């Protein structure tokens, strides 16, 4: 049985089609991520999976403190494990 988060169950209940995509294998592009941020009203740093192994191994906490202009898009496109489910 496929485990679906509450959001996905709501979408299915209201007759919206879902397409499951493994973002660890196929990370979304910059345009798609920008669209998600616009719809959700979140900041780019809210996309970071701060509890993940990749976040720690890439030292993302230090990178974000060093520069407010850290280019997260590059990291997200190369490593889907950095993306947090909003």
HUPETA-V917969 format. One record per helix or strand of 2 or more residues. SS is the DSSP state (H for helix, E for strand). FROM is the first residue (numbers start at 1). TO is the last residue. If there is no record, write none. Layout:
SS | FROM | TO
SS | FROM | TO
This chain:
H | 6 | 13
H | 30 | 40
H | 44 | 47
H | 53 | 57
H | 60 | 66
H | 72 | 78
H | 80 | 82
